[in-house]
Amino acid sequence: MISEVSDELEDVRGRVAFLTGAAEGLGHAVAVELARLGMKLALFDVQEDKLKALVDQLRGAGADVHPIVADLSDASATEAAAEDAVGHFGVPRVLIHNAAVLKERTITEVTFADWRREVNVILQAAFLLSKAVWPGMMAAESGSIVFVSSGSALSGFVKETAYTPGKHAQEGLMKVLSLQGKGYNIAVNTVTTGAPIDTPMSAGHYTEEMKVGMVPPTALAPAFGFLAGIDAHFATGYRFNAYQLSEAMRISLRSSGGDPE
């Protein structure tokens, strides 16, 4: 049970989180959850207006938030964004790379520019952001890096010519970094949604059958608060299921007499 391992988790209040793809969908829900837990947030997104609205919301609730508008498909922009975040807050307790781009195209339809953009946001940004925080996490001998994965990292989908390879490769990067980070107590894991979620990206790509079981992204957010507090002594090199983990947390909270909300 979750309650049985709570003593092993880092208290994240006042600690720093870097979160990409924060302006809408799952990223928005995760940002709200991490702020609720008292974390300081560096929020990355290319959508400036939506990011500003989220930042205003969180600051209105008393959160310490630093917005960074950046196109994570561009290596130089990603490196500059990471430098900005580290310069503002220092080394984060957790890096959550949630940003992704999905354009359904066959190999005869997709352009190289589109293919590169998708793979860069998913994989290149994961590498560059991890590289930016890695030395500080090594020195602290603590940290948690989380790549948001999907079913596309496990299976092939006919028109996901760039997205699926990017997600598969992201899983590989997680496995390598988890081995490199274990001796420094840096947890590196991936997390799938575990359930179809109602977001702008999914709404345009899910079949009607998949939409029947959709849940709001807020149903998955507690899992990310949990993963923000783990280190390699607890778990590294794993793929978590955000919906199952969040449900387990809610059940544990109810059984202990707490408020599941």
N, C-alpha and C positions, 0 to 999 in steps of 0.2 A: 504493500500500500504506500501511497505517496507520503502519508503522515509518518511512516516508519523511516523515511530517508531525509526528512526535512532538516534534521540536525546536521546533515552532511553538506547542505547547500549554503552557498555564500549569501549573506544578507546584502541585497542589491540596493537598499536605500542609500541615496547619495552617490551611488556608483554611476559610471558612464556607459551609455549604449550608443553604438553607431548603427543606424538602420537605413537601408536603401529601399527605394520604391515606396516611400512613406506616405505619399500624398493621397492615395485612395486605396480602396479594396482591402486586402489583407494587411498591407503595410500600415494603413491608417488605423486599423483595429489594434495592431500590435503596438503602435506608438502610444495610443491611448492607454493600453494595458501597462506598458512599461512606465509611463508617467504616473499612473495610479499607484504603482509600486514604489514611487519616489526616486526613479532614476533620472539622471541628467541625459538629455538626448541630443545627438547630432543627427539630423534628419536629412537625407539625400533624396532629391527627385529632380526630374527635368521639367516638371509642370509647376511653374513658379506660382501662379495664382492659387492653385489648389494647395500647394505647400504652405503658402502664406496663411490661408484660411485655417489649416490645421494648427500651425504655430500659434496663431491668435487664440484659437480655442484652448490649446494646452497652457499657454501663458496666462490666460484668463483664469485657469484653474490652479495657478501657482507653480507650474512646472518650469524648470530651467531648460530651455530649448534653443538650439543653434541650427538654423536652416541653412542648407547648402544646395543651391541650384546647380546641377551638373548633368551633362550628357555622359553617362557611363559607358557609352559605346566608344568614346574617344579616350585613348590611353592617357594623354597629357591632362585632359580635364579630370579624369579619375584620380590621377596622382595628385593634382592640385587640390581636389576636394578632400582627399584623405589628409593631406598636409594641413589644410584649413581646420579639419576636425580635431586632429591631434594637437595642433597649435592652440586651439581654443580650450579644449577639455583635458588634454593629456591622453594617456593610454586608456582605451575603453575596457570595461569588464567584459563586454560582449560586443561582437560584430555580427549583425544579422544581415546577410545579403539576400534580399527579397526581390529586387528589381529584375524584370525580364521583359522581353518583347516577343510576341508571337504573331507571325503572319503565315497563314496556311497557304503554302504554295508547293507544287510538285517541282522536281528538279528542272523541268523544262520551263517552268514559269518563274522561278525565283532568280533574281539578279544576284550577282556576286556582292554588290553593295548591301542588299537586304540580308543576305546570308551572313556576311561579316558583322553587320550591326547586331543581329540577334545573338550570334555566338559571342561577340565582344561583351555585350551587356551581361550575359549569363556567366561566361567563363573567364574572359579577360579581366573583367571588373572584380570577380571573386579572387583571382590571383593577385591583382594589384592592391586591393584593399587589405587582403590578408598579409601581404608583404609589408605594407605600411605599419600595421599594428604588431607584427610578429616580434621585432626586437624588444619592444616594451613589455609584451606579455612574457617573453623569455626572462627578462630581468625581474619581473614581478613573480615569476613562477606560478602564474595563475591566469586564467582567461577562458572564454568560450567563444568559438567561432561557429556560426550556424549558416549553412547554405540552404535556402528554400528550394526543395526539389519537387518532383511531381511524378505522376504515373509515366510521364514521358521519359523519365530516367530509367524505367524498368522495361518498357515496351516500345515498339515502333508504331508510329501513326502515319498514315499514308501521305498526308500533306504537310507534315512538320519536318521539312527537309533541313531546316537549320535549328529549330528549337529542340528537337529530340537529341541530335548529336551534342548540342550544347549542354543539355541536362545530363546526358550520360557522362560527358567529360567532367562535369562539375562533381559528380559522384567519385570519379577517379581522383580528382584533386583533393577531395575530402579524405580519401583513404591514405594518400601520400602524406598529407599534412598531419593527420592523426598520428602516424608513425613518428614523424619528426618532432611533434609537439609533446608526445607522451612523457618524455623525460623532463620536460619543463612544466608539467602539469597544465598544459594547454589542451582543452577539449576541442575537437573539431568533429562536427557531426552534420548530417543533413536531416531535413524534416520534410515529409510530404504532408499535404493537407489532410489526407485520410478520408475526406468526404468532398463531394462537389460543393464549391462555395459560390455564393452570389456576389460576383465582382464584375466590374466593367470588362475585364479580359475574358472571364469564363462565360459571361452572358453571350458573347459573340462567337464562342467556339464549342459550347456544349451542345449535344444532341438533346432533343426533347425528352428522351428517356433519362439522360443524365440529370436534367433539370428537375426531375421529380423529387430527387433526394437532396436538393441543394439546402445548405445551411448558411446562415449569415457568417461573415468572417469573424465576428466577435466570439462565435462558438469555439474558435481555434486559438484565440489570443492567449488564454491562460498558459498554454503549453510553452509559449515563447518567454513568458516570465519565469517559468520553471527552468528552461534551458539557459536563461541569463545567469542563473545561480550555480550551474554545475561547473566542474572542472574535470580534468582527465582521470582523477582518482575515482570519480563517479562513473563516467561513461565517455568514451571517445571512439571514433571510427564506426559509429552506428547510424542507422537511418531511423528516425523517430516518426511516429504517426501523430500529427498535431491534434486531430479530432479525438483519437483514443486517449491520448495523454490528458487532454483538457477534460474529457468526460471522467477519467479516473480521479482527477483533482477535484471535480465537483462532487463526486460520490464520497470521496474521503472527507471533504469539508462538511457534507451533510451528516455523515456518520459521527463526526466529532462535535456536532451541534453548532457548527458555524453557518454563516450565510453563504449559500452557493452562488449568489450573485456578486 
